[in-house]
Amino acid sequence: MSIIDNHKIDFGKVIDHFVSDIATLKTGRANPAVLDLLKVEVYGIYTPINQVASISVPEARSIIIQPWDKNVINDIDKAIRESDLGLSSVNEGDKIRIVIPQMTEESRKEIVKTLNKKIEEARIAVRGVRDEIKDEVIEAEKNKEFGEDEKYSLIEQLDKVTSEFNDKIKELGEKKEKEIMTV
């Protein structure tokens, strides 16, 4: 097993983080992932909303939040209203309904700008993993674990793997951009 194979999981972690990060971007359609980062103060402890309620999408532009403990419904409502998600909620007594507003062309372009920043952050993270592996390869060659030819072969292989992961990020980004810009 080569040094590169040992670190493929690190590249995978970058992709996984990127996917979960872009899932929180608004697309104009209801997506429970927009609530993933929202924490609710329940009994003095900040808890992710999905740990205190079930979240469902009954229609294309609405989300229903049903708390397991009806006593926390006002706390959830307050957390949604005070968040920077730009969502408005309606407390219906036993559940909270969030209606996703229609996005304007301008707001879609702003979200695409945010997406592009996240794409660049993911590419930087991939380069960071690549640099760590490259340093390991150079160090292993210095320690005479293998020769110079194998070092160059591994670096070439590393560049190929890095390109594959960058292409995956680009593909996921393009798919998300299309989703955001679709009216």
N, CA, C and O atoms as a DFTB+ gen file, in Angstrom:
732 C
 N C O
     1  1       0.856      -1.189       0.000
     2  2       0.000       0.000       0.000
     3  2       0.891       1.239       0.000
     4  3       1.787       1.363       0.836
     5  1       0.651       2.139      -0.920
     6  2       1.524       3.303      -1.060
     7  2       1.108       4.428      -0.117
     8  3       0.038       4.398       0.490
     9  1       1.981       5.407      -0.017
    10  2       1.724       6.589       0.810
    11  2       0.438       7.271       0.348
    12  3      -0.345       7.742       1.173
    13  1       0.220       7.324      -0.951
    14  2      -0.969       7.989      -1.501
    15  2      -2.237       7.250      -1.080
    16  3      -3.218       7.873      -0.675
    17  1      -2.214       5.915      -1.178
    18  2      -3.382       5.123      -0.777
    19  2      -3.716       5.343       0.695
    20  3      -4.887       5.365       1.076
    21  1      -2.684       5.506       1.520
    22  2      -2.902       5.739       2.952
    23  2      -3.634       7.052       3.209
    24  3      -4.283       7.203       4.244
    25  1      -3.537       8.001       2.284
    26  2      -4.125       9.332       2.488
    27  2      -5.378       9.594       1.653
    28  3      -5.945      10.684       1.725
    29  1      -5.815       8.623       0.869
    30  2      -7.019       8.849       0.050
    31  2      -8.220       9.174       0.926
    32  3      -9.116       9.908       0.510
    33  1      -8.239       8.631       2.135
    34  2      -9.344       8.926       3.051
    35  2      -9.369      10.413       3.404
    36  3     -10.439      10.983       3.622
    37  1      -8.184      11.046       3.460
    38  2      -8.125      12.485       3.748
    39  2      -8.757      13.291       2.613
    40  3      -9.467      14.266       2.858
    41  1      -8.496      12.879       1.377
    42  2      -9.140      13.533       0.232
    43  2     -10.656      13.333       0.322
    44  3     -11.431      14.257       0.073
    45  1     -11.061      12.121       0.678
    46  2     -12.484      11.814       0.819
    47  2     -13.158      12.674       1.873
    48  3     -14.304      13.092       1.707
    49  1     -12.438      12.938       2.963
    50  2     -12.992      13.790       4.028
    51  2     -13.221      15.211       3.516
    52  3     -14.207      15.853       3.878
    53  1     -12.315      15.696       2.680
    54  2     -12.480      17.035       2.095
    55  2     -13.754      17.067       1.250
    56  3     -14.543      18.007       1.345
    57  1     -13.951      16.039       0.426
    58  2     -15.144      15.965      -0.425
    59  2     -16.404      15.883       0.437
    60  3     -17.381      16.584       0.176
    61  1     -16.382      15.024       1.467
    62  2     -17.549      14.885       2.346
    63  2     -17.899      16.210       3.010
    64  3     -19.069      16.584       3.088
    65  1     -16.878      16.917       3.487
    66  2     -17.115      18.211       4.135
    67  2     -17.696      19.203       3.127
    68  3     -18.619      19.953       3.445
    69  1     -17.153      19.202       1.918
    70  2     -17.632      20.103       0.867
    71  2     -19.103      19.819       0.542
    72  3     -19.907      20.743       0.419
    73  1     -19.443      18.548       0.405
    74  2     -20.822      18.165       0.083
    75  2     -21.778      18.623       1.185
    76  3     -22.841      19.173       0.898
    77  1     -21.400      18.394       2.448
    78  2     -22.293      18.815       3.537
    79  2     -22.349      20.336       3.636
    80  3     -23.374      20.899       4.020
    81  1     -21.247      20.998       3.288
    82  2     -21.193      22.460       3.335
    83  2     -22.110      23.081       2.277
    84  3     -22.857      24.012       2.577
    85  1     -22.058      22.575       1.053
    86  2     -22.890      23.170      -0.002
    87  2     -24.351      22.744       0.115
    88  3     -25.229      23.383      -0.464
    89  1     -24.616      21.676       0.855
    90  2     -26.007      21.245       1.044
    91  2     -26.798      22.283       1.827
    92  3     -28.023      22.342       1.720
    93  1     -26.102      23.104       2.616
    94  2     -26.790      24.110       3.431
    95  2     -27.142      25.367       2.633
    96  3     -27.842      26.241       3.145
    97  1     -26.671      25.472       1.397
    98  2     -26.989      26.645       0.576
    99  2     -28.433      26.576       0.093
   100  3     -28.919      25.517      -0.304
   101  1     -29.104      27.711       0.132
   102  2     -30.502      27.772      -0.317
   103  2     -30.570      27.615      -1.832
   104  3     -29.709      28.096      -2.569
   105  1     -31.624      26.924      -2.275
   106  2     -31.806      26.715      -3.711
   107  2     -33.165      27.188      -4.198
   108  3     -33.461      27.088      -5.389
   109  1     -33.992      27.699      -3.305
   110  2     -35.332      28.113      -3.690
   111  2     -36.347      27.006      -3.493
   112  3     -37.550      27.222      -3.634
   113  1     -35.856      25.817      -3.165
   114  2     -36.721      24.688      -2.849
   115  2     -36.438      24.263      -1.414
   116  3     -35.348      24.494      -0.891
   117  1     -37.421      23.645      -0.788
   118  2     -37.269      23.204       0.598
   119  2     -36.200      22.119       0.682
   120  3     -36.229      21.140      -0.063
   121  1     -35.272      22.308       1.590
   122  2     -34.210      21.340       1.818
   123  2     -33.904      21.355       3.312
   124  3     -33.434      22.369       3.827
   125  1     -34.158      20.260       4.015
   126  2     -33.927      20.251       5.457
   127  2     -32.473      20.534       5.836
   128  3     -32.198      20.912       6.974
   129  1     -31.548      20.357       4.907
   130  2     -30.130      20.600       5.201
   131  2     -29.858      22.062       5.553
   132  3     -28.858      22.352       6.210
   133  1     -30.728      22.995       5.129
   134  2     -30.502      24.406       5.478
   135  2     -30.594      24.610       6.987
   136  3     -30.107      25.613       7.509
   137  1     -31.214      23.668       7.685
   138  2     -31.353      23.775       9.139
   139  2     -30.253      23.032       9.894
   140  3     -30.219      23.073      11.124
   141  1     -29.357      22.355       9.182
   142  2     -28.334      21.528       9.829
   143  2     -27.467      22.280      10.825
   144  3     -27.086      21.722      11.854
   145  1     -27.154      23.522      10.542
   146  2     -26.265      24.279      11.424
   147  2     -27.016      25.018      12.524
   148  3     -26.402      25.634      13.395
   149  1     -28.341      24.957      12.482
   150  2     -29.157      25.682      13.456
   151  2     -29.197      24.931      14.783
   152  3     -29.518      23.744      14.832
   153  1     -28.865      25.645      15.857
   154  2     -28.912      25.056      17.195
   155  2     -30.003      25.745      17.994
   156  3     -30.228      26.948      17.861
   157  1     -30.673      24.965      18.822
   158  2     -31.788      25.438      19.632
   159  2     -31.398      25.319      21.097
   160  3     -30.847      24.304      21.524
   161  1     -31.689      26.362      21.860
   162  2     -31.415      26.282      23.297
   163  2     -32.553      25.505      23.954
   164  3     -33.682      25.988      24.043
   165  1     -32.239      24.305      24.408
   166  2     -33.215      23.433      25.047
   167  2     -32.690      23.077      26.429
   168  3     -31.634      22.460      26.564
   169  1     -33.437      23.471      27.450
   170  2     -33.056      23.206      28.839
   171  2     -31.639      23.695      29.127
   172  3     -30.876      23.032      29.830
   173  1     -31.294      24.858      28.578
   174  2     -30.007      25.490      28.840
   175  2     -28.852      24.981      28.001
   176  3     -27.725      25.444      28.170
   177  1     -29.099      24.048      27.105
   178  2     -28.036      23.471      26.272
   179  2     -28.378      23.725      24.805
   180  3     -29.515      23.511      24.383
   181  1     -27.386      24.184      24.024
   182  2     -27.608      24.389      22.592
   183  2     -27.481      23.046      21.884
   184  3     -26.443      22.387      21.943
   185  1     -28.556      22.657      21.215
   186  2     -28.668      21.344      20.598
   187  2     -29.056      21.502      19.129
   188  3     -29.890      22.348      18.808
   189  1     -28.462      20.699      18.221
   190  2     -28.877      20.757      16.820
   191  2     -30.378      20.474      16.703
   192  3     -30.917      19.611      17.397
   193  1     -31.026      21.200      15.832
   194  2     -32.485      21.105      15.700
   195  2     -32.941      19.692      15.355
   196  3     -34.008      19.261      15.792
   197  1     -32.141      18.968      14.574
   198  2     -32.553      17.618      14.177
   199  2     -32.459      16.607      15.318
   200  3     -32.842      15.449      15.153
   201  1     -31.944      17.043      16.489
   202  2     -31.896      16.163      17.656
   203  2     -33.058      16.412      18.610
   204  3     -33.211      15.694      19.598
   205  1     -33.875      17.418      18.327
   206  2     -35.028      17.702      19.183
   207  2     -36.348      17.645      18.411
   208  3     -37.417      17.797      19.002
   209  1     -36.279      17.429      17.100
   210  2     -37.500      17.427      16.294
   211  2     -37.303      16.623      15.017
   212  3     -36.181      16.404      14.561
   213  1     -38.421      16.192      14.457
   214  2     -38.349      15.575      13.131
   215  2     -38.586      16.680      12.106
   216  3     -39.391      17.586      12.320
   217  1     -37.880      16.584      11.009
   218  2     -37.959      17.606       9.968
   219  2     -38.406      16.918       8.684
   220  3     -37.817      15.922       8.263
   221  1     -39.454      17.457       8.067
   222  2     -39.948      16.854       6.827
   223  2     -40.230      17.938       5.789
   224  3     -40.362      19.119       6.111
   225  1     -40.318      17.500       4.546
   226  2     -40.590      18.411       3.430
   227  2     -41.854      17.911       2.730
   228  3     -41.772      17.082       1.824
   229  1     -43.031      18.414       3.147
   230  2     -44.275      17.935       2.546
   231  2     -44.540      18.499       1.147
   232  3     -45.243      17.883       0.347
   233  1     -43.973      19.672       0.860
   234  2     -44.172      20.319      -0.440
   235  2     -42.841      20.894      -0.902
   236  3     -41.888      20.977      -0.126
   237  1     -42.781      21.284      -2.145
   238  2     -41.528      21.773      -2.731
   239  2     -40.962      23.001      -2.028
   240  3     -39.746      23.195      -2.009
   241  1     -41.840      23.844      -1.441
   242  2     -41.330      25.071      -0.842
   243  2     -41.700      25.221       0.632
   244  3     -41.794      26.344       1.128
   245  1     -41.910      24.110       1.340
   246  2     -42.179      24.225       2.774
   247  2     -41.513      23.095       3.552
   248  3     -41.343      21.980       3.060
   249  1     -41.147      23.428       4.780
   250  2     -40.515      22.481       5.695
   251  2     -41.381      22.444       6.950
   252  3     -41.830      23.483       7.434
   253  1     -41.610      21.248       7.470
   254  2     -42.362      21.086       8.715
   255  2     -41.401      20.563       9.782
   256  3     -40.669      19.598       9.564
   257  1     -41.423      21.223      10.939
   258  2     -40.600      20.803      12.074
   259  2     -41.557      20.397      13.188
   260  3     -42.345      21.211      13.669
   261  1     -41.483      19.129      13.593
   262  2     -42.331      18.642      14.674
   263  2     -41.450      18.233      15.844
   264  3     -40.791      17.194      15.795
   265  1     -41.434      19.053      16.908
   266  2     -40.609      18.713      18.069
   267  2     -41.165      17.485      18.791
   268  3     -42.376      17.279      18.862
   269  1     -40.243      16.675      19.325
   270  2     -40.667      15.497      20.063
   271  2     -41.237      15.906      21.423
   272  3     -42.117      15.238      21.967
   273  1     -40.724      17.008      21.958
   274  2     -41.237      17.562      23.210
   275  2     -41.920      18.883      22.855
   276  3     -41.252      19.834      22.450
   277  1     -43.227      18.949      23.001
   278  2     -43.991      20.142      22.596
   279  2     -43.580      21.389      23.381
   280  3     -43.875      22.506      22.956
   281  1     -42.898      21.213      24.530
   282  2     -42.478      22.358      25.342
   283  2     -41.363      23.174      24.685
   284  3     -41.131      24.318      25.075
   285  1     -40.676      22.608      23.700
   286  2     -39.558      23.322      23.068
   287  2     -39.955      24.008      21.758
   288  3     -39.107      24.593      21.085
   289  1     -41.217      23.940      21.401
   290  2     -41.652      24.510      20.116
   291  2     -41.351      26.002      20.026
   292  3     -40.940      26.485      18.971
   293  1     -41.552      26.739      21.122
   294  2     -41.268      28.177      21.103
   295  2     -39.767      28.448      20.997
   296  3     -39.355      29.427      20.374
   297  1     -38.942      27.574      21.611
   298  2     -37.485      27.722      21.514
   299  2     -37.020      27.511      20.071
   300  3     -36.144      28.227      19.585
   301  1     -37.606      26.532      19.397
   302  2     -37.259      26.265      17.996
   303  2     -37.677      27.448      17.126
   304  3     -36.913      27.907      16.276
   305  1     -38.884      27.931      17.344
   306  2     -39.399      29.072      16.582
   307  2     -38.483      30.286      16.759
   308  3     -38.154      30.974      15.793
   309  1     -38.079      30.534      18.000
   310  2     -37.193      31.666      18.311
   311  2     -35.842      31.501      17.604
   312  3     -35.314      32.459      17.039
   313  1     -35.286      30.287      17.636
   314  2     -33.988      30.030      17.000
   315  2     -34.052      30.289      15.497
   316  3     -33.114      30.838      14.920
   317  1     -35.142      29.901      14.870
   318  2     -35.302      30.118      13.423
   319  2     -35.387      31.608      13.121
   320  3     -34.735      32.101      12.200
   321  1     -36.189      32.315      13.895
   322  2     -36.375      33.755      13.661
   323  2     -35.087      34.549      13.901
   324  3     -34.822      35.527      13.201
   325  1     -34.286      34.131      14.891
   326  2     -33.063      34.868      15.231
   327  2     -31.862      34.445      14.393
   328  3     -30.811      35.083      14.449
   329  1     -32.011      33.376      13.618
   330  2     -30.888      32.909      12.798
   331  2     -30.697      33.842      11.608
   332  3     -31.550      34.676      11.306
   333  1     -29.556      33.680      10.941
   334  2     -29.288      34.488       9.746
   335  2     -29.659      33.727       8.467
   336  3     -29.135      34.008       7.389
   337  1     -30.568      32.765       8.608
   338  2     -30.973      31.959       7.460
   339  2     -31.974      32.670       6.556
   340  3     -32.190      32.251       5.419
   341  1     -32.583      33.737       7.051
   342  2     -33.552      34.477       6.247
   343  2     -34.859      33.721       6.054
   344  3     -35.544      33.899       5.046
   345  1     -35.203      32.875       7.026
   346  2     -36.433      32.099       6.932
   347  2     -37.470      32.653       7.903
   348  3     -37.128      33.132       8.984
   349  1     -38.723      32.584       7.512
   350  2     -39.785      32.966       8.447
   351  2     -40.565      31.708       8.802
   352  3     -40.801      30.843       7.959
   353  1     -40.957      31.628      10.063
   354  2     -41.634      30.429      10.533
   355  2     -43.018      30.769      11.057
   356  3     -43.277      31.890      11.495
   357  1     -43.900      29.784      11.005
   358  2     -45.252      29.922      11.533
   359  2     -45.446      28.811      12.558
   360  3     -45.394      27.627      12.225
   361  1     -45.669      29.208      13.812
   362  2     -45.899      28.250      14.883
   363  2     -47.362      27.819      14.821
   364  3     -48.263      28.627      15.047
   365  1     -47.592      26.550      14.514
   366  2     -48.959      26.036      14.389
   367  2     -49.391      25.247      15.620
   368  3     -50.314      24.437      15.543
   369  1     -48.736      25.474      16.750
   370  2     -49.099      24.799      17.995
   371  2     -48.312      23.529      18.237
   372  3     -47.538      23.454      19.191
   373  1     -48.498      22.516      17.380
   374  2     -47.771      21.263      17.560
   375  2     -46.626      21.109      16.565
   376  3     -45.836      20.170      16.658
   377  1     -46.542      22.026      15.624
   378  2     -45.465      21.982      14.623
   379  2     -45.171      23.388      14.132
   380  3     -45.948      24.321      14.335
   381  1     -44.019      23.509      13.476
   382  2     -43.616      24.792      12.899
   383  2     -43.511      24.599      11.393
   384  3     -42.913      23.633      10.919
   385  1     -44.094      25.520      10.657
   386  2     -44.035      25.474       9.195
   387  2     -43.118      26.602       8.721
   388  3     -43.249      27.752       9.139
   389  1     -42.204      26.247       7.855
   390  2     -41.329      27.240       7.231
   391  2     -41.657      27.243       5.744
   392  3     -41.590      26.205       5.084
   393  1     -42.006      28.401       5.224
   394  2     -42.267      28.532       3.791
   395  2     -41.034      29.188       3.179
   396  3     -40.624      30.277       3.579
   397  1     -40.465      28.509       2.217
   398  2     -39.259      29.004       1.554
   399  2     -39.678      30.071       0.543
   400  3     -40.451      29.787      -0.371
   401  1     -39.172      31.301       0.702
   402  2     -39.563      32.365      -0.229
   403  2     -38.976      32.138      -1.623
   404  3     -37.925      31.517      -1.780
   405  1     -39.670      32.648      -2.611
   406  2     -39.174      32.588      -3.988
   407  2     -37.896      33.428      -4.059
   408  3     -37.863      34.557      -3.570
   409  1     -36.865      32.884      -4.658
   410  2     -35.599      33.613      -4.742
   411  2     -35.572      34.505      -5.978
   412  3     -36.086      34.145      -7.037
   413  1     -34.960      35.678      -5.819
   414  2     -34.788      36.583      -6.950
   415  2     -33.520      36.196      -7.700
   416  3     -32.690      35.443      -7.190
   417  1     -33.381      36.710      -8.895
   418  2     -32.167      36.471      -9.685
   419  2     -30.942      36.969      -8.923
   420  3     -29.894      36.323      -8.923
   421  1     -31.086      38.119      -8.276
   422  2     -29.977      38.708      -7.521
   423  2     -29.566      37.816      -6.349
   424  3     -28.376      37.606      -6.114
   425  1     -30.549      37.292      -5.615
   426  2     -30.214      36.433      -4.479
   427  2     -29.587      35.123      -4.953
   428  3     -28.707      34.579      -4.285
   429  1     -30.029      34.621      -6.088
   430  2     -29.420      33.407      -6.644
   431  2     -27.946      33.652      -6.982
   432  3     -27.091      32.807      -6.718
   433  1     -27.661      34.818      -7.567
   434  2     -26.272      35.142      -7.921
   435  2     -25.407      35.288      -6.673
   436  3     -24.240      34.897      -6.680
   437  1     -25.969      35.848      -5.604
   438  2     -25.232      35.974      -4.342
   439  2     -24.901      34.595      -3.771
   440  3     -23.798      34.372      -3.270
   441  1     -25.850      33.686      -3.849
   442  2     -25.621      32.332      -3.343
   443  2     -24.579      31.621      -4.195
   444  3     -23.772      30.854      -3.669
   445  1     -24.584      31.863      -5.503
   446  2     -23.561      31.274      -6.378
   447  2     -22.177      31.809      -5.997
   448  3     -21.196      31.066      -6.037
   449  1     -22.091      33.093      -5.628
   450  2     -20.807      33.648      -5.170
   451  2     -20.329      32.912      -3.927
   452  3     -19.151      32.577      -3.810
   453  1     -21.251      32.662      -2.997
   454  2     -20.912      31.908      -1.790
   455  2     -20.464      30.498      -2.161
   456  3     -19.499      29.981      -1.598
   457  1     -21.163      29.879      -3.105
   458  2     -20.796      28.545      -3.578
   459  2     -19.375      28.554      -4.128
   460  3     -18.587      27.657      -3.829
   461  1     -19.046      29.564      -4.929
   462  2     -17.703      29.640      -5.512
   463  2     -16.631      29.780      -4.440
   464  3     -15.535      29.240      -4.589
   465  1     -16.934      30.498      -3.361
   466  2     -15.987      30.595      -2.239
   467  2     -15.783      29.229      -1.603
   468  3     -14.658      28.858      -1.268
   469  1     -16.863      28.484      -1.438
   470  2     -16.781      27.150      -0.840
   471  2     -16.012      26.192      -1.753
   472  3     -15.276      25.331      -1.271
   473  1     -16.180      26.342      -3.064
   474  2     -15.427      25.522      -4.019
   475  2     -13.939      25.805      -3.858
   476  3     -13.127      24.880      -3.812
   477  1     -13.582      27.079      -3.774
   478  2     -12.173      27.445      -3.626
   479  2     -11.611      26.931      -2.300
   480  3     -10.473      26.463      -2.252
   481  1     -12.397      27.014      -1.229
   482  2     -11.951      26.490       0.069
   483  2     -11.684      24.990      -0.020
   484  3     -10.709      24.499       0.549
   485  1     -12.544      24.261      -0.731
   486  2     -12.362      22.818      -0.890
   487  2     -11.106      22.521      -1.707
   488  3     -10.363      21.591      -1.392
   489  1     -10.870      23.308      -2.753
   490  2      -9.657      23.106      -3.561
   491  2      -8.404      23.373      -2.738
   492  3      -7.404      22.668      -2.871
   493  1      -8.462      24.390      -1.890
   494  2      -7.326      24.699      -1.013
   495  2      -7.089      23.539      -0.051
   496  3      -5.943      23.175       0.212
   497  1      -8.165      22.960       0.474
   498  2      -8.037      21.816       1.384
   499  2      -7.420      20.619       0.663
   500  3      -6.598      19.906       1.239
   501  1      -7.813      20.392      -0.596
   502  2      -7.231      19.297      -1.386
   503  2      -5.738      19.552      -1.591
   504  3      -4.923      18.636      -1.474
   505  1      -5.384      20.806      -1.899
   506  2      -3.955      21.135      -2.065
   507  2      -3.195      20.910      -0.761
   508  3      -2.042      20.479      -0.780
   509  1      -3.832      21.198       0.359
   510  2      -3.198      20.978       1.663
   511  2      -2.895      19.505       1.886
   512  3      -1.814      19.156       2.360
   513  1      -3.845      18.640       1.546
   514  2      -3.631      17.196       1.670
   515  2      -2.516      16.770       0.719
   516  3      -1.636      15.991       1.086
   517  1      -2.563      17.294      -0.518
   518  2      -1.522      16.960      -1.499
   519  2      -0.141      17.356      -0.981
   520  3       0.814      16.589      -1.104
   521  1      -0.035      18.557      -0.401
   522  2       1.254      19.031       0.107
   523  2       1.769      18.159       1.246
   524  3       2.968      17.897       1.337
   525  1       0.859      17.707       2.120
   526  2       1.265      16.810       3.215
   527  2       1.840      15.511       2.654
   528  3       2.888      15.041       3.096
   529  1       1.140      14.939       1.675
   530  2       1.587      13.677       1.085
   531  2       2.919      13.878       0.366
   532  3       3.824      13.051       0.479
   533  1       3.030      14.982      -0.374
   534  2       4.266      15.265      -1.107
   535  2       5.442      15.382      -0.138
   536  3       6.527      14.868      -0.410
   537  1       5.225      16.060       0.993
   538  2       6.282      16.178       2.002
   539  2       6.672      14.806       2.545
   540  3       7.851      14.540       2.782
   541  1       5.679      13.934       2.743
   542  2       5.964      12.575       3.218
   543  2       6.790      11.803       2.196
   544  3       7.723      11.085       2.556
   545  1       6.443      11.953       0.922
   546  2       7.168      11.256      -0.149
   547  2       8.618      11.733      -0.183
   548  3       9.538      10.920      -0.273
   549  1       8.821      13.035      -0.112
   550  2      10.176      13.598      -0.146
   551  2      10.969      13.131       1.070
   552  3      12.145      12.785       0.954
   553  1      10.326      13.120       2.233
   554  2      10.988      12.678       3.464
   555  2      11.359      11.196       3.382
   556  3      12.448      10.804       3.799
   557  1      10.457      10.377       2.845
   558  2      10.720       8.944       2.709
   559  2      11.890       8.699       1.757
   560  3      12.695       7.794       1.978
   561  1      11.983       9.506       0.697
   562  2      13.099       9.358      -0.243
   563  2      14.408       9.761       0.429
   564  3      15.440       9.124       0.215
   565  1      14.369      10.821       1.244
   566  2      15.570      11.245       1.980
   567  2      16.034      10.163       2.947
   568  3      17.232       9.980       3.163
   569  1      15.064       9.443       3.529
   570  2      15.384       8.375       4.481
   571  2      15.709       7.058       3.779
   572  3      15.802       6.009       4.416
   573  1      15.879       7.128       2.465
   574  2      16.266       5.976       1.642
   575  2      15.248       4.832       1.686
   576  3      15.612       3.665       1.538
   577  1      13.943       5.181       1.894
   578  2      12.904       4.151       1.875
   579  2      12.623       3.702       0.446
   580  3      12.140       2.593       0.220
   581  1      12.927       4.567      -0.512
   582  2      12.840       4.234      -1.929
   583  2      13.683       5.232      -2.705
   584  3      14.140       6.236      -2.159
   585  1      13.881       4.943      -3.987
   586  2      14.755       5.770      -4.804
   587  2      14.073       6.992      -5.394
   588  3      12.876       7.218      -5.217
   589  1      14.891       7.780      -6.110
   590  2      14.415       9.023      -6.714
   591  2      13.368       8.759      -7.801
   592  3      12.410       9.519      -7.947
   593  1      13.561       7.673      -8.564
   594  2      12.595       7.341      -9.615
   595  2      11.208       7.088      -9.028
   596  3      10.201       7.556      -9.560
   597  1      11.170       6.339      -7.918
   598  2       9.879       6.055      -7.283
   599  2       9.270       7.331      -6.709
   600  3       8.052       7.504      -6.714
   601  1      10.133       8.227      -6.213
   602  2       9.639       9.505      -5.684
   603  2       8.898      10.259      -6.785
   604  3       7.782      10.733      -6.575
   605  1       9.523      10.368      -7.961
   606  2       8.889      11.093      -9.061
   607  2       7.625      10.380      -9.550
   608  3       6.647      11.022      -9.931
   609  1       7.658       9.060      -9.533
   610  2       6.484       8.284      -9.922
   611  2       5.330       8.538      -8.946
   612  3       4.185       8.712      -9.361
   613  1       5.643       8.556      -7.645
   614  2       4.614       8.815      -6.629
   615  2       4.065      10.238      -6.736
   616  3       2.865      10.456      -6.576
   617  1       4.941      11.197      -7.003
   618  2       4.491      12.588      -7.133
   619  2       3.588      12.734      -8.358
   620  3       2.591      13.455      -8.323
   621  1       3.948      12.042      -9.440
   622  2       3.108      12.070     -10.644
   623  2       1.739      11.438     -10.355
   624  3       0.702      11.954     -10.770
   625  1       1.763      10.317      -9.639
   626  2       0.530       9.639      -9.235
   627  2      -0.302      10.552      -8.322
   628  3      -1.526      10.614      -8.442
   629  1       0.367      11.248      -7.425
   630  2      -0.293      12.168      -6.495
   631  2      -0.979      13.303      -7.252
   632  3      -2.107      13.675      -6.931
   633  1      -0.299      13.846      -8.251
   634  2      -0.893      14.924      -9.049
   635  2      -2.146      14.435      -9.785
   636  3      -3.122      15.172      -9.925
   637  1      -2.105      13.184     -10.250
   638  2      -3.258      12.602     -10.939
   639  2      -4.438      12.465      -9.968
   640  3      -5.569      12.815     -10.308
   641  1      -4.171      11.954      -8.762
   642  2      -5.222      11.792      -7.749
   643  2      -5.783      13.157      -7.349
   644  3      -6.994      13.315      -7.195
   645  1      -4.900      14.139      -7.182
   646  2      -5.325      15.499      -6.822
   647  2      -6.244      16.063      -7.897
   648  3      -7.265      16.674      -7.584
   649  1      -5.888      15.860      -9.156
   650  2      -6.728      16.333     -10.269
   651  2      -8.098      15.666     -10.249
   652  3      -9.114      16.312     -10.507
   653  1      -8.122      14.366      -9.940
   654  2      -9.400      13.648      -9.875
   655  2     -10.307      14.259      -8.810
   656  3     -11.499      14.457      -9.042
   657  1      -9.737      14.556      -7.641
   658  2     -10.545      15.125      -6.566
   659  2     -10.960      16.561      -6.883
   660  3     -12.069      16.972      -6.541
   661  1     -10.089      17.320      -7.525
   662  2     -10.468      18.674      -7.939
   663  2     -11.584      18.632      -8.987
   664  3     -12.484      19.471      -8.979
   665  1     -11.517      17.646      -9.890
   666  2     -12.577      17.483     -10.890
   667  2     -13.905      17.134     -10.220
   668  3     -14.963      17.603     -10.639
   669  1     -13.839      16.302      -9.172
   670  2     -15.050      15.928      -8.432
   671  2     -15.664      17.165      -7.769
   672  3     -16.882      17.344      -7.788
   673  1     -14.817      18.015      -7.185
   674  2     -15.292      19.257      -6.560
   675  2     -15.945      20.146      -7.620
   676  3     -17.014      20.712      -7.393
   677  1     -15.293      20.261      -8.774
   678  2     -15.835      21.085      -9.864
   679  2     -17.192      20.551     -10.313
   680  3     -18.134      21.319     -10.506
   681  1     -17.285      19.240     -10.476
   682  2     -18.532      18.607     -10.916
   683  2     -19.660      18.852      -9.898
   684  3     -20.776      19.207     -10.278
   685  1     -19.363      18.661      -8.611
   686  2     -20.367      18.894      -7.567
   687  2     -20.777      20.362      -7.521
   688  3     -21.951      20.681      -7.329
   689  1     -19.803      21.255      -7.698
   690  2     -20.082      22.688      -7.700
   691  2     -20.969      23.093      -8.862
   692  3     -21.899      23.882      -8.694
   693  1     -20.682      22.554     -10.046
   694  2     -21.495      22.874     -11.229
   695  2     -22.925      22.369     -11.062
   696  3     -23.883      23.039     -11.446
   697  1     -23.052      21.178     -10.484
   698  2     -24.383      20.607     -10.249
   699  2     -25.165      21.492      -9.276
   700  3     -26.346      21.765      -9.490
   701  1     -24.503      21.934      -8.208
   702  2     -25.169      22.783      -7.214
   703  2     -25.523      24.139      -7.818
   704  3     -26.597      24.677      -7.548
   705  1     -24.623      24.698      -8.638
   706  2     -24.906      25.988      -9.277
   707  2     -26.133      25.878     -10.180
   708  3     -26.981      26.771     -10.198
   709  1     -26.221      24.793     -10.920
   710  2     -27.382      24.585     -11.795
   711  2     -28.654      24.507     -10.951
   712  3     -29.689      25.065     -11.315
   713  1     -28.563      23.810      -9.824
   714  2     -29.711      23.679      -8.916
   715  2     -30.130      25.048      -8.369
   716  3     -31.322      25.340      -8.266
   717  1     -29.153      25.876      -8.023
   718  2     -29.435      27.214      -7.474
   719  2     -30.061      28.111      -8.535
   720  3     -31.015      28.834      -8.247
   721  1     -29.543      28.073      -9.743
   722  2     -29.991      28.994     -10.794
   723  2     -31.288      28.548     -11.485
   724  3     -31.894      29.325     -12.223
   725  1     -31.714      27.302     -11.247
   726  2     -32.962      26.823     -11.843
   727  2     -34.145      27.442     -11.113
   728  3     -34.261      27.345      -9.892
   729  1     -35.012      28.075     -11.878
   730  2     -36.190      28.741     -11.282
   731  2     -37.336      27.763     -11.178
   732  3     -38.414      28.123     -10.705
